[in-house]
Amino acid sequence: MPDIMRAPLWHEMAESAGLTNPDGSIGETIYGQMTKFAAEVGAVNLGQGAPGTEPPDELIAATEVAMRAGFNQYAPGQGYPQLLDAVAAQRGRDFGQHVDPNEVLYTAGATEGLTAAILALLPRGGSLVAFEPFYDSYPAAIAAAGGTLHTVPILPDGHGDFAPDWEVFDRVIAEVDPEVILVNTPHNPTGFIFSAADLGRIGRAAEEVDAWVLSDEVYEQLVLTDLGHVPPAVAIEDSARVVTVSSAGKSWNTTGWKIGWVVASPEVRQAIQTVKQFMSFTAGGPMQIGMAEMLDGDSQFVAENRGSLRARAEVLVPACRSVPGAEVSTPRAGYFTVVDFSALTDLDAFELNELLAREFSLVGIPVPALCRPGSPAYEAYRSSIRYSFCKSVADVDKGAQLFIALGGHLREHPDALRRRS
């Protein structure tokens, strides 16, 4: 068998995404690793951001109707017109973003949309600036494009919230002169929501260096406060340089359906579609039709789902705060709370996550896995773990009880999380 090291792009992508093992083999993403690990040790899996509740019956029924109506073969490359129309209408209705259906492209989930956009927009040898921590597909896509990733940290503010380091942002933009600035709002894992002023600042910086703004908005409907989501394409004056990526997976509890979309000017949409057609071409025909019906209809599911997530957060977050000395973030949006254990341990997040799994039945995602090794963000989150409250009510309740038990144990044994000699 030929040596797999003869596949250099594959290895470069894997290495950039943190998937290369010490022996040179390629492993799974941190999400897959932690899901398997939780099953192996019998721990509560509060790691992967996969909903523990189901999509609405009305969506499943509409998709079944579409299946029986014959939407089971290849869909058009751009996506079914019903979905394109529905996404365009939804962006306008929910966020005041004027979108023509010809600006919408169906993608097999947001990850494919982001990857296709990076491959289309980032020239070989070019630079992309993203905020850190980041979703782990970003560096893999950048490596595939032959580009270089530069990062700006989003850091804890000491009050349970987060903020970008804008001084670093200004310096990196000036030094790097990037072709693409990637913004994830609401942000995974911190839940930070970029304000209109924040996005205006990014837009002006992009205009100065003639960069694209690529926006990852998969948590757009899951804002848990009164702040509201502001799309970059609405806040940035030169909206033609903004490429928006989102999906139905998080909002409608359909992460396995892979219904995503890109919104961009027709010429840019076509360029991204040209790349995307050689990835999946198309997928999910009947699911596209079912989702279009939901987006166009008067379903209250998204609001109900948001309320349910808020209720589950109100169970898990106080339980995390029962751990003495832990710094626990207040979720503003999305699925997660970030717990900083640095006052309690000298272990890093990877070692600590394993200890908590084996001895206290709790598994999360080590936040440094979403950072570049050695970066300021990596060091800031060295002992931080991301926990998901999007799991089932039963799993969230069980996780909360385990955190309360952990807190009680630490009050009796304050050094229980320290490194053992």
C-alpha positions in Angstrom: 0.0 0.0 0.0 1.4 3.4 -0.9 2.5 5.6 2.0 -0.3 8.0 3.0 2.2 10.7 3.6 2.3 11.0 -0.2 -1.1 12.8 0.1 0.5 16.2 1.2 -2.7 18.3 0.9 -4.6 15.9 3.0 -2.0 16.0 5.7 -1.6 19.7 5.5 -5.4 20.1 6.0 -5.4 17.6 8.9 -2.4 19.2 10.6 -3.9 22.7 10.3 -7.2 21.4 11.9 -5.3 19.7 14.7 -6.1 16.2 13.5 -2.6 14.8 13.0 -1.5 12.2 15.6 2.1 12.0 16.9 2.7 9.0 14.6 1.6 11.0 11.5 -1.8 9.3 11.2 -5.0 11.4 10.9 -7.6 11.3 13.6 -11.1 12.6 14.1 -12.2 16.1 14.9 -12.4 17.0 18.6 -16.2 16.7 18.5 -16.1 13.1 17.2 -13.3 12.2 19.6 -15.3 13.5 22.7 -18.5 11.8 21.6 -16.7 8.5 21.3 -14.9 9.0 24.6 -18.1 9.8 26.5 -19.6 6.6 25.3 -16.5 4.6 26.2 -16.4 5.8 29.8 -20.2 6.1 30.3 -20.1 9.9 30.9 -22.7 12.5 30.1 -21.8 13.9 26.8 -22.0 17.7 27.0 -19.5 18.0 24.2 -20.6 18.1 20.6 -23.1 20.8 19.8 -25.8 18.4 18.5 -29.3 19.0 19.7 -30.8 16.5 22.1 -34.3 17.4 21.0 -36.1 16.6 17.8 -37.3 18.9 14.9 -41.0 19.7 14.8 -43.5 17.2 13.6 -44.7 19.7 11.0 -41.3 19.8 9.4 -41.0 16.0 9.2 -44.6 15.8 7.8 -43.8 18.5 5.1 -40.6 16.6 4.2 -42.5 13.3 3.9 -45.0 15.0 1.6 -42.1 16.2 -0.5 -40.7 12.7 -0.7 -44.0 11.3 -1.9 -44.3 14.1 -4.3 -41.2 13.0 -6.1 -38.4 15.4 -4.9 -36.0 12.4 -4.5 -33.5 12.8 -7.4 -30.9 15.5 -8.0 -32.0 18.9 -7.1 -30.9 21.9 -9.2 -27.2 22.8 -8.5 -28.2 26.2 -6.9 -31.0 24.5 -4.9 -34.7 24.2 -5.4 -36.3 27.6 -6.1 -38.7 27.1 -3.2 -35.8 27.1 -0.8 -34.0 30.0 -2.4 -37.2 32.1 -2.3 -37.8 31.1 1.4 -34.3 31.9 2.5 -34.4 35.3 0.8 -37.7 36.1 2.4 -36.5 34.9 5.9 -33.4 37.1 5.8 -35.6 40.1 5.1 -38.3 39.3 7.6 -36.0 38.4 10.5 -33.1 40.7 9.9 -34.0 43.4 7.5 -31.5 42.1 4.9 -32.7 42.6 1.4 -31.9 39.4 -0.6 -32.8 38.4 -4.1 -33.3 34.6 -4.5 -30.6 34.6 -7.2 -28.2 35.6 -4.5 -28.9 32.3 -2.5 -27.1 29.0 -2.9 -28.1 25.8 -1.2 -25.2 24.0 0.4 -24.9 20.6 2.2 -24.7 22.4 5.6 -22.9 25.5 6.6 -19.5 23.7 6.7 -19.7 23.1 3.0 -20.8 26.6 2.4 -17.9 28.0 4.4 -15.4 25.7 2.7 -16.6 26.4 -0.8 -16.6 30.2 -0.1 -13.0 30.0 1.2 -11.9 28.0 -1.8 -13.5 30.5 -4.1 -12.5 33.7 -2.5 -9.0 33.1 -0.9 -6.3 33.1 -3.5 -3.4 30.6 -3.2 -0.8 32.3 -0.9 -3.5 34.7 0.4 -4.3 35.5 4.1 -7.5 35.1 6.0 -8.1 36.7 9.4 -10.5 34.9 11.8 -11.5 35.4 15.4 -10.2 32.8 17.9 -11.4 30.4 19.3 -12.8 29.2 15.9 -14.7 26.3 14.4 -12.2 23.7 13.4 -13.2 23.5 9.7 -11.8 27.0 9.1 -8.1 26.1 9.1 -8.7 22.9 7.1 -10.4 24.9 4.4 -7.7 27.6 4.4 -5.0 24.9 4.0 -6.9 23.4 1.1 -7.1 26.9 -0.5 -3.3 27.3 0.0 -3.8 30.3 2.2 -2.6 31.3 5.7 -4.7 31.8 8.8 -4.2 34.7 11.1 -6.2 35.2 14.2 -7.6 37.8 16.6 -8.5 36.6 20.1 -11.9 36.9 21.7 -11.0 36.8 25.4 -12.9 36.6 28.7 -13.6 40.0 30.2 -13.6 38.8 33.8 -17.3 39.2 34.2 -18.7 36.1 32.6 -18.6 37.6 29.1 -16.1 38.0 26.2 -14.7 40.7 23.9 -12.4 40.8 20.9 -9.0 42.3 21.3 -9.5 45.2 18.9 -5.9 46.5 19.2 -4.8 43.1 17.9 -7.4 43.3 15.2 -6.1 46.6 13.9 -2.5 45.5 14.0 -3.2 42.2 12.2 -5.2 43.8 9.5 -2.4 46.4 8.9 0.3 43.8 8.9 -1.3 41.0 7.0 -3.4 42.9 4.4 -5.9 39.9 4.2 -8.0 38.9 1.3 -10.8 37.6 3.7 -12.0 38.5 7.2 -14.1 35.7 8.7 -16.6 36.6 11.4 -18.6 34.1 13.4 -21.6 35.8 15.0 -23.1 34.7 17.3 -19.7 33.2 18.2 -18.9 29.6 19.0 -18.0 28.8 21.7 -18.3 32.0 23.7 -21.7 33.2 22.6 -20.3 36.7 22.0 -22.6 38.7 19.7 -20.9 41.3 17.4 -22.7 44.6 17.6 -23.5 46.8 14.7 -20.7 49.1 15.8 -18.3 46.1 15.9 -19.3 45.0 12.4 -19.1 48.5 11.0 -15.5 48.6 12.3 -14.8 45.3 10.5 -16.4 46.5 7.4 -14.3 49.7 7.3 -11.2 47.6 7.8 -12.2 45.3 5.0 -12.8 48.2 2.7 -9.4 49.7 3.5 -7.6 46.5 2.4 -10.2 45.4 -0.2 -11.0 42.2 1.7 -14.1 40.0 1.6 -16.1 39.6 4.8 -17.2 36.0 5.2 -19.9 35.6 7.9 -20.7 32.4 9.7 -24.2 32.9 11.2 -25.4 29.4 12.1 -26.6 30.5 15.6 -28.4 33.5 14.2 -31.8 32.4 15.6 -30.5 31.3 19.0 -29.8 34.7 20.7 -30.8 34.2 24.4 -30.8 37.9 25.4 -32.6 41.0 24.2 -29.5 42.1 22.1 -30.6 40.5 18.9 -28.5 39.2 16.0 -27.1 41.8 13.5 -26.0 40.3 10.2 -22.7 41.8 8.9 -24.4 42.3 5.5 -26.8 44.7 7.3 -24.3 46.5 9.4 -21.5 46.9 6.9 -22.0 49.8 4.5 -20.5 48.0 1.5 -22.7 44.9 1.7 -21.5 43.6 -1.7 -18.2 42.5 -0.1 -20.1 40.4 2.5 -20.7 36.7 1.9 -23.2 35.2 4.4 -23.3 31.6 5.4 -26.0 30.0 7.6 -28.1 26.9 7.9 -31.2 25.3 9.4 -29.5 22.7 11.5 -29.2 24.6 14.8 -32.4 26.6 14.6 -34.6 23.6 13.6 -32.8 20.8 15.3 -31.9 19.2 12.0 -28.1 19.1 12.1 -28.2 15.7 10.3 -30.1 17.0 7.3 -27.3 19.3 6.1 -29.5 22.2 4.9 -27.3 25.3 4.6 -27.1 28.3 2.4 -24.8 31.0 1.1 -26.0 34.5 0.3 -23.8 36.6 -1.9 -24.0 38.9 -5.0 -25.0 36.8 -8.1 -21.4 36.8 -9.5 -19.9 35.8 -6.2 -22.7 33.2 -5.6 -21.9 31.7 -9.0 -18.2 31.5 -8.2 -18.9 29.7 -4.9 -21.4 27.4 -6.7 -18.7 26.5 -9.2 -16.6 25.2 -6.4 -19.4 23.6 -4.5 -20.7 21.6 -7.5 -17.5 19.5 -7.3 -18.0 18.8 -3.6 -21.6 17.5 -3.1 -23.2 19.0 -6.3 -26.4 18.9 -4.4 -28.2 17.0 -1.6 -31.3 16.8 0.6 -33.9 17.4 -2.1 -37.0 16.7 -0.1 -35.5 18.2 3.0 -35.0 21.4 1.0 -38.7 21.5 0.1 -39.8 20.7 3.7 -37.5 23.4 5.1 -38.8 25.9 2.5 -42.3 25.3 3.7 -41.3 26.0 7.3 -39.3 29.1 6.5 -42.3 30.5 4.5 -44.9 29.5 7.1 -46.0 30.7 10.5 -44.4 28.0 12.6 -43.5 29.1 16.1 -40.9 26.3 16.5 -37.8 28.5 16.3 -39.1 30.8 19.1 -40.1 27.8 21.2 -36.7 26.1 20.6 -35.0 29.3 21.7 -37.1 29.4 24.9 -36.3 25.7 25.5 -32.6 26.3 25.2 -32.8 29.3 27.5 -34.5 27.1 30.1 -31.9 24.4 29.8 -29.1 27.0 30.1 -30.8 28.1 33.3 -30.4 24.6 34.7 -26.8 23.9 33.6 -25.1 27.3 34.1 -26.0 27.7 37.8 -24.9 24.1 38.4 -21.6 24.9 36.9 -21.3 27.9 39.2 -21.8 25.6 42.2 -18.2 24.5 41.5 -16.1 26.7 43.9 -13.5 28.8 42.1 -14.8 28.0 38.6 -15.4 31.0 36.3 -18.6 30.3 34.2 -19.6 32.3 31.3 -23.2 33.7 30.8 -24.5 32.4 27.5 -25.6 35.3 25.3 -26.4 33.0 22.3 -25.9 29.5 20.9 -25.5 26.2 22.7 -22.6 26.6 25.2 -21.2 27.8 28.4 -17.4 28.1 28.9 -16.1 27.0 32.3 -12.6 28.2 33.3 -11.1 25.8 35.9 -7.7 27.5 36.1 -8.1 28.6 39.7 -8.7 24.9 40.6 -6.1 23.0 38.7 -2.7 22.9 37.1 -4.0 20.5 34.4 -4.6 21.7 30.9 -8.1 21.4 29.5 -7.4 18.1 27.7 -6.0 16.4 30.8 -8.8 18.0 33.0 -11.5 16.9 30.6 -10.2 13.3 30.8 -10.1 13.4 34.6 -13.6 14.8 34.9 -14.9 12.2 32.4 -13.3 9.2 34.2 -13.9 10.3 37.8 -17.0 12.6 37.6 -18.8 11.4 34.4 -18.7 14.8 32.7 -17.4 15.3 29.1 -17.1 18.7 27.3 -14.9 20.1 24.6 -11.5 21.5 25.6 -11.5 25.1 24.3 -7.8 25.0 23.4 -8.8 22.5 20.7 -10.5 25.4 19.0 -7.3 27.6 19.1 -3.9 27.7 17.5 -1.3 26.1 19.8 0.7 28.7 21.6 -1.6 31.6 20.6 -2.8 34.2 23.2 -6.3 32.6 23.0 -4.8 29.1 23.5 -3.1 30.3 26.7 -6.1 32.3 27.9 -8.3 29.2 27.6 -5.7 26.7 28.7 -7.9 25.2 31.4 -11.3 26.0 29.9 -13.9 23.5 28.8 -17.0 24.2 26.7 -20.2 22.5 27.8 -23.4 22.2 25.7 -26.9 22.8 27.1 -28.5 21.9 23.8 -28.7 18.2 24.9 -31.9 16.5 26.0 -33.6 17.8 29.1 -32.7 14.5 30.8 -29.0 14.9 29.9 -28.8 18.5 31.0 -30.5 17.7 34.3 -28.1 14.8 34.8 -25.1 17.0 33.9 -26.3 19.6 36.3 -26.5 17.1 39.1 -23.0 15.9 38.4 -21.7 19.5 38.5 -23.4 20.0 41.8 -21.8 16.8 43.1 -18.4 17.9 41.7 -18.8 21.2 43.6 -19.6 19.4 46.9 -16.6 17.1 46.4 -14.3 20.0 45.8 -15.4 21.8 48.9 -14.3 18.7 50.9 -11.3 18.0 48.7 -10.0 21.3 47.3 -7.0 19.7 45.6 -9.0 16.9 43.8 -8.3 18.4 40.3 -4.6 19.0 40.9 -2.0 17.1 39.0 -1.1 13.8 40.8 2.5 13.1 41.5 
